[in-house]
């Protein structure tokens, strides 16, 4: 489900911020229906709004950077770069929480950097300004997404009585309001132009923002870290595959090797961070 997120953004044929706003609109609507249908999931929804506003701000930055990157370099490569968040999360754990680093982390960083160089570094001076901007925006997405995950996890530990579903509904609503304000500042309208746009935005909000997240958060605690790492790797790998299939992403042999190395590096990064502390980019 979540591997289609960037594909839905591209298929929506709307400005990046506008598609992000509607992702939150349809996502929040689905969360509200779910919480109304299952009373147990509503526990704590009236509490902790200030912390959810902060989490929503990090999520807003993540969505804004990522959707801009999708527009510049496509769904596959932007999603691949966003998944570098696993390295940022591990480094934060080392610096601030004195966690020990497994040797897999160093190997993962090395492979990911080699993959990044094969994808973009070799031809950096030949890339257009748009493509270079897309790369930096993808890496900024990784930073913002790491902050989002850290704040979400931290406040859930601090407020254990708030159900994850209620928290995600709060965060989705807060993020939607912020993206709506930014969309207005950027001068974009809110009209949805076509049936394809409607379907893409509904898919983005329902399958990626709600069902994908719900299934991930429910399943992570039940699985060994190695299995989690492999399963989460499906998402960036599939995103690259969809980009090749639907949008004819041109991957030379060197770039395909770079994407493969980056994916293997992300896998080792997921294993080093014990799998359940990091989530693939949805």
C-alpha positions in Angstrom: 0.0 0.0 0.0 2.5 2.6 1.1 4.7 2.0 -2.0 2.0 3.7 -4.1 2.1 6.9 -2.1 4.5 8.8 -4.4 2.7 7.2 -7.4 -0.6 8.7 -6.2 1.1 12.1 -5.7 2.3 12.1 -9.3 -1.0 10.7 -10.7 -3.0 13.4 -8.9 -1.6 16.0 -11.4 -1.8 18.7 -8.7 0.8 21.1 -7.1 2.9 19.2 -4.5 1.5 21.1 -1.5 -2.1 20.8 -2.7 -1.8 17.0 -3.1 -0.3 16.9 0.4 -3.2 18.9 1.8 -5.7 16.5 0.3 -3.8 13.5 1.6 -4.4 14.8 5.0 -8.1 15.7 4.3 -9.0 12.3 3.1 -6.7 10.6 5.7 -8.3 12.6 8.6 -11.8 11.7 7.3 -10.9 8.0 7.2 -9.4 8.2 10.7 -12.5 10.0 12.0 -14.8 7.2 10.6 -12.6 4.5 12.1 -12.5 6.1 15.5 -16.3 6.6 15.4 -16.7 2.9 14.4 -14.3 1.6 17.1 -14.8 3.5 20.4 -11.7 1.9 22.0 -9.5 3.7 19.4 -10.7 7.1 20.6 -9.1 6.8 23.9 -7.1 10.0 24.6 -8.2 11.9 21.5 -9.2 15.0 23.5 -5.8 15.1 25.2 -2.3 16.1 24.2 -3.2 18.4 21.3 -0.1 20.7 21.9 2.3 17.8 21.4 0.4 16.6 18.4 0.7 20.1 16.9 4.5 19.8 17.2 4.5 16.3 15.7 2.2 17.6 12.9 4.7 20.4 12.2 7.5 17.8 11.6 5.1 15.7 9.5 4.1 18.8 7.5 7.8 19.5 6.7 8.3 15.9 5.7 5.3 15.9 3.4 6.2 19.3 1.9 9.9 18.4 1.2 8.9 14.9 -0.2 6.2 16.1 -2.5 8.4 18.7 -4.0 11.2 16.1 -4.5 8.7 13.8 -6.2 7.9 16.6 -8.7 11.6 17.1 -9.4 13.1 13.6 -9.6 10.1 11.3 -9.6 8.4 8.9 -7.2 11.1 6.2 -7.0 14.3 8.1 -6.4 12.6 10.6 -4.0 11.2 7.7 -1.9 14.6 6.0 -1.9 16.3 9.2 -0.6 13.6 9.7 2.0 14.3 6.3 3.5 17.8 7.5 4.5 16.0 8.5 7.7 17.1 5.2 9.2 20.6 6.5 9.4 19.6 9.8 10.9 17.5 8.0 13.6 20.4 5.7 14.5 22.9 8.6 14.7 20.5 10.5 17.0 20.3 7.4 19.2 24.1 7.3 19.4 24.7 11.0 20.0 21.8 11.8 22.4 20.9 8.4 24.0 24.4 6.8 24.0 23.1 3.7 22.1 25.7 1.3 20.8 26.1 0.9 17.1 26.2 -2.5 15.4 28.7 -3.1 12.7 25.8 -3.4 10.3 25.2 0.4 10.7 28.7 1.3 9.3 28.2 -1.2 6.5 24.8 0.2 5.7 26.0 3.8 5.6 28.9 2.9 3.3 26.7 1.0 0.9 24.0 3.8 0.9 26.7 6.5 0.2 28.1 4.4 -2.6 24.6 4.0 -4.0 24.0 7.7 -3.7 27.2 8.5 -5.6 26.3 6.0 -8.4 22.8 7.5 -8.7 23.7 11.2 -8.6 27.3 11.9 -7.6 29.0 10.8 -10.8 26.9 13.1 -13.0 26.2 15.9 -10.4 27.7 18.7 -12.5 25.6 17.5 -15.5 22.3 17.4 -13.6 19.8 20.2 -14.0 19.1 22.6 -11.2 15.7 20.9 -10.8 17.2 17.5 -10.4 19.8 18.7 -7.9 17.1 20.5 -6.0 15.1 17.2 -6.0 18.1 15.3 -4.4 18.5 17.9 -1.6 14.8 17.9 -1.0 14.8 14.1 -0.8 17.5 14.2 1.9 15.7 17.0 3.8 12.7 14.7 3.7 14.8 12.1 5.5 15.7 14.6 8.2 12.1 15.8 8.7 10.8 12.3 8.7 13.3 11.2 11.3 12.2 14.1 13.5 8.6 13.2 13.0 9.2 9.6 14.0 11.3 10.6 17.0 8.7 13.1 18.3 5.8 10.6 17.6 7.6 7.8 19.5 8.7 10.1 22.3 5.3 11.6 23.0 3.6 8.2 22.8 6.0 7.0 25.5 5.3 10.1 27.6 1.5 9.8 27.1 0.8 6.0 27.1 -2.9 6.4 27.7 -3.4 8.0 24.2 -4.2 5.3 21.6 -1.9 5.4 18.5 -4.9 5.7 16.3 -6.2 8.8 18.2 -2.7 10.3 18.0 -2.4 9.8 14.3 -5.9 11.3 13.8 -4.7 14.4 15.7 -1.4 14.6 13.8 -3.2 14.2 10.4 -5.6 17.0 11.2 -2.8 19.4 12.4 -0.7 18.6 9.4 -3.6 19.2 7.1 -4.3 22.7 8.5 -0.6 23.6 8.1 -0.4 22.4 4.6 -3.6 24.2 3.7 -2.2 27.5 5.0 1.0 26.9 3.1 -0.9 26.0 -0.1 -2.8 29.3 0.2 0.4 31.3 0.7 1.9 29.6 -2.4 -1.1 30.9 -4.3 -2.5 27.5 -5.3 -6.2 26.8 -5.5 -8.0 23.9 -3.9 -10.0 22.7 -6.9 -9.6 19.0 -7.8 -9.4 19.0 -11.6 -10.4 15.5 -12.8 -11.7 12.0 -11.8 -8.1 10.7 -12.0 -7.1 13.3 -9.4 -10.0 12.4 -7.1 -9.1 8.7 -7.2 -5.4 9.4 -6.7 -6.0 11.6 -3.7 -8.5 9.3 -2.1 -6.0 6.4 -2.6 -3.3 8.5 -1.1 -5.3 9.4 2.0 -7.1 6.1 2.5 -4.5 3.4 1.6 -1.3 5.3 2.4 -2.2 7.6 5.2 -4.5 5.3 7.1 -4.6 1.7 6.2 -0.9 1.4 5.4 0.1 3.1 8.7 -2.4 1.1 10.7 -1.2 -2.2 9.4 2.5 -1.2 10.0 2.0 0.0 13.5 -0.1 -3.1 14.4 2.4 -5.6 12.9 5.8 -4.2 13.9 5.8 -5.3 17.5 4.8 -8.9 16.5 7.8 -9.5 14.2 11.5 -10.2 14.5 13.7 -7.2 13.5 15.2 -9.1 10.6 11.8 -9.8 9.1 10.7 -6.2 9.7 13.8 -4.9 7.9 13.1 -7.1 4.9 9.4 -6.3 4.7 9.9 -2.5 5.1 12.5 -2.7 2.3 9.7 -3.7 -0.1 8.3 -0.2 0.0 11.3 1.8 -1.5 12.1 -1.0 -3.8 8.6 -1.2 -5.1 8.4 2.6 -5.5 11.4 2.5 -7.8 9.7 -0.3 -9.7 6.5 1.6 -10.1 8.4 4.6 -11.3 10.1 2.5 -14.0 6.8 0.8 -15.0 4.3 3.7 -14.8 6.5 6.8 -15.6 9.4 5.2 -17.6 12.2 6.1 -15.2 15.4 5.6 -17.1 17.9 3.6 -15.0 21.2 2.9 -16.6 23.2 0.0 -15.4 25.2 2.2 -13.0 22.1 3.8 -11.6 20.3 0.5 -11.2 23.4 -0.7 -9.3 23.3 2.5 -7.2 19.7 2.0 -6.3 20.4 -1.6 -5.4 23.3 -0.6 -3.1 21.2 2.1 -1.5 18.4 -0.5 -0.8 20.9 -2.9 0.8 22.4 -0.1 2.8 18.9 0.9 4.0 18.2 -2.7 5.0 21.4 -2.8 7.1 20.4 0.5 8.6 17.0 -0.9 9.6 18.7 -3.9 11.2 21.1 -1.7 13.1 18.2 0.4 14.4 16.4 -2.8 15.5 13.8 -2.6 12.8 10.9 -1.5 14.9 12.3 2.0 15.6 12.3 3.0 12.0 9.5 2.9 9.4 9.8 3.0 5.7 8.7 6.2 4.0 4.9 6.1 3.4 
